Structures are given as C-alpha cells and as structure tokens.
Amino acid sequence: MPVADFVLLRGKGRSMRVINVIEVVENNVVGLESFGIFEEQLSQEVVEKAEELFLKKIEEFVGEPLSEEDKEAYLEDAYYEDGTRGYYYVCIRWSDI
C-alpha cells in the first residue's frame, strides 16, 4: 500500500498493529520480517505465522528441532539469544503504526 493511501486510512481512524521478527548477529540486524494486522483481519492467523517464523529461525540456528517445552518458553519470553557461537538474537516485537 502506498504511504499516501495508508495516511488517508489512518486519518479515518484506522490503525495497524505490526509483529516484527528481528534477527541479530554480532550486533547487526540481519533479518527483519514484519506482519501487519489490520482491524478487519483475523489476527490469530498472522500471529501464528510470525510465531512459526520466530521458532524456525531458532531451530535453524540451533540445528535441531525444538521440544514443545522449549517452544513454549521461547514464545513466552518472545526472544532467544545465544552467545556461545558469536552473538545471536531473535525476537518478536509488537508495534502500532
């Protein structure tokens, strides 16, 4: 959506929440994927996609599937970090625009 169109929508009282999956290696942002949630959208689908990506990034770094217990813990914390092989960090952050 062009910025001008979004500004018009926002001016009509509409807003959008955004879920960001941010990946950092050695203090450099190497990945940022954003998932927009409009008021009309089913937000649960978007949240699930963002959470799946978040967990996939962790599994790719760790090199093996995560246990259900680990998945729940990482989702609860909304981040994962590891300093044993350089510095790696991935998180989920919400924002409003």
N, C-alpha and C positions, 0 to 999 in steps of 0.2 A: 504494500500500500504506500503510495507516495506520501511524504511528510505532510504536504498541504492537506490532503484528504484526512489524514489522521488528526491534524489540528482541528479541522472542522468537526470531526466526530467527537473529539474531546470537548470542544466547545458546547456540544449538545448534551453534556453531562455523562458521556460515556468514558469509561476508563479501561485500562487493560492491565492485568497482572502479568508478570513475566517470571518464569522459572529459568534460572541460569545454571548450567552445569559448567563449572570453571575448573580447568586443569592447569596446574602449575608445576614446572620442572626447574629446579635450580633458580627459584625466584623469578622465573619468566613465565608469563601466561602463554601456554602453547595450545590451548583449546578453550573455546567458549561457544557453547551452543545454547540458544535461547528458545523457549517455548512460550508463545503468547496465549493468554487466556482472555477471551472477550466475554462479556456478561452472558451472551447468548449461548456460548459453547458449553458442552459438558466438560467441566474442568477435570473430573476424575480421569478421563482418558489421557489428557495432556499430562497430568501429574504422573500417571503410570509410565508414560513414555520417558519422561525426564528421569524418573527413578530407575528405570531399566538401563538407560544410558549411563547414569551415575555408577550403578553396580557393575556394568560391563567394563567401564574404564578401570575400576578397581581390579576386577578379575584379570584384565589384560596386563596390568602392572604386576600383580601377584603371580600370575602364570598358572593359576588353577582355579577351579570353581569354588565359590564361597559357600560355606554352610548356611543354612537358613538362619541360624542364630547370629552369625556374623552379618548377614544381610540386614536383619532387623536392627542390630546395633548400629551399623553404619547409617542406615536410614534415619534412625532416631537421632544420631549425632549430626547428621547432614554433612559429614566430611570424613575423609580418610587421609592420613598422612603417613609417610614412611621416610625416615632419614638414614636407613641402612645402606641404600644404593644411590647415593646422591640425595637430593631432596625432592620428594614427590608429594603433591597435594591435590585432591579433587574434592569439590564441594557442590552443594546445591544451595542457591540463594534466591530468595523471592524479592521482587521489586515491583513497584507500581509506576506506570507511566500514563 
